[in-house]
Amino acid sequence: MLDLKWMRSNPEETKDFLANRNYEFDLDALFALDDKRRALIAETEELKAKRNEGSRQVGIAKQKGQDATALMEEIRNIGERSKEIDILISDIDIKIEDMALNIPNKPHNSVPVGKNEDDNLEISRWGEPRKFDFEPKDHADLGTALGIMDFERGAMLAESRFTVLRGLGSRMERALINFMLDLHISEHGYTEILPPFMVNSDVMRGTGNLPKFAGDLYKCEEDDLWLIPTAEVPLTNLHYGEILEEKDLPKYYVAYTPCFRREAGSYGRDTKGMLRQHQFDKVELVKICAQETSYEEHEKLTFDAERVLQLLQIPYRKICLCTGDMGFGSAKTYDLEVWLPSQNKYREISSCSNCEDFQARRMGTRYRPAESGASDRKTRFVHTLNGSGIAIGRTLIAIMENYQRADGSIEIPETLRPYIGGLSEINYA
């Protein structure tokens, strides 16, 4: 959520960034509601002054033995009008909040302006795509032939875009989870959290998933609980409504969770295999920090995700998303894209975003700056960051495709072997 005062003070800049984000929003309607609210508040203050004066006049009249009926009727009418105004202001507050919750974050000034993914800026590449002396297969064909992926039974048990992993497929998934958690805890200093996989509507709203993305989420209606689309949601909300001390920042959190997404807007895309699923595993990184350090922390968080791919020796590239391709709550996002030989292209495996205070305003999460000698330190909103550290299923896909052999077997990266009982390959049973 953005600061309404800032938007009112910078209407043209607000309209410009909304246009750069390809986002249509009736800013004038929001300002008109705010104007109406201000006018009603001013009327309330005027009525309060009249009521106080009327009460004083009633007291004087009674002391003098005069009839105060008319004055008392006037005070009663003022009270009725005040109640009406309170209801009007409450209704306007709801409308303003509803509109404000649907405004995306303002891009950082370092973000390239662009309309779509074609305008994203490539920052760097790591590793060289392997040159095969045979025609590489995709992960779906490899996994089916090896008996480690069962797409038909996944659809039978649930529906399309659910997969059953079997044998070494399951063990590889578990090995990747443990490898990533150990790396981020031991080398990068994150604290592991095991959060609920279901959260309430306030928590979903806190990270910007509601109300805008309700159609992409799974909900248990009777309990007002939502299956999480990513561990970012519970991790970022761990300090919902709290005031933290700057000396206790930054906070680094990491969690493995399954993730659930209806993918309502992606029908027909990546329907083969495990690339786009309704349920998938992910290790998520979240940082909560002071405003002044958030972009330094953003670079570090992105490198933490890159380190996973480097240790697994999987080629990837790092891109900075343009204004038209960024996520709703992000002020700046780096995407990491792994090389998939079967597609002869890079595909996203991690998004690392700095949301600045966009989520903190929704959550009411603040901190007190550590200013020496300040007895009444004014609180500020924290900055929140998140990134995949990284998506497990897509990492499994990348390993299978980049480490495949001509006979259909798959070499297991050396870094991962201690997590899978020392096995060096996935071969036919």
GIDAPE-V799540 format. One line per field, one symbol per residue. ss: DSSP state (2 for helix, 1 for strand, 0 for the rest). psi: psi as a letter, one per 30 degrees, with the letter a starting at -180 (. if undefined). burial: I if it has 16 or more other C-alpha atoms within 10 Angstrom, else O. A space follows every 50 residues. Layout:
BEGIN
ss: ???
psi: ???
burial: ???
END
This chain:
BEGIN
ss: 00022222202222222222000000222222222222222222222222 22222222222220000022222222222222222222222222222222 00000000000000002220111111000000000000222222220011 22222220000001100222222222222222222200001100000111 22222200000002220011222011100002222222200011122200 11111111110000000000000000001111111111102222222222 22222222222000011111000000000001111111110000111111 11110002222220011100000000001110111111111222222222 22010000011002222222000011000
psi: kljeeeeefheeeeeeeeefghkkkieeeeeeeeeeeeeeeeeeeeeeee eeeeeeeeeeeeeggljgeeeeeeeeeeeeeeeeeeeeeeeeeeeeeeee fgkllkklffkkkleaffgljkellklkkkjkgljklleeeeeeefgfkj eeeeeeecalgkkkkkbfeeeeeeeeeeeeeeeeeeffglkkkjlkfkll eeeeeeggfkfegefglkkjeffhkkkkflfeeeeegfhkgljlkefgll kkkkkkllkkkfhfggkfkhfkagejlfklkkkkkkkkllefgefeeeee eeeeeeeeeeefhkkllklkkleffllegkfkkkkkklkjeffhlkkkfk kjkjgbgeeeeefhjllkkikkgjfhkkllklkkllkkhakeefeeeeee efgllegflkkkkeffeffhggkfljlk.
burial: IIOOOOOIOOOOOIIOIIOIIOOOOOIOOIIOIIOOIOOIIOOIOOIIOO IOOIIOOIOOOOOOOOOIOOIIOIIOOIIOOIOOIOOOIOOIOOOIOOII IIIIIIIIOOIIIIIOOOIIIOOOOOOOIOOOOOOIIIIIOIIOOIIIII IOOIOOOOOIIIIIIOOIIOIIIOIIIOIIIOIIOOOIOIIIOOOOIIII OIIIIIIIIIOOOOOIIIIOOOOOIIIIIIIIIIIIIIIIOOIIOIOOOI OIIIIIIIIIIIOOOOOOOOOIIIIIIIIIIIIIIIIIIIIOOIIOIIOO IIIIIIIIIOOIIIIIIIIIIIIIIIIIIIIIIIIIIIIIIOOOOIIIII IIIIIIIIIIIIIIIIIIIOOOOOOOOOOIIIIIIIIIIIIIIIIIIIII IIIIIOOIIIIIIOOIIOIIOOOOOIIOO
END
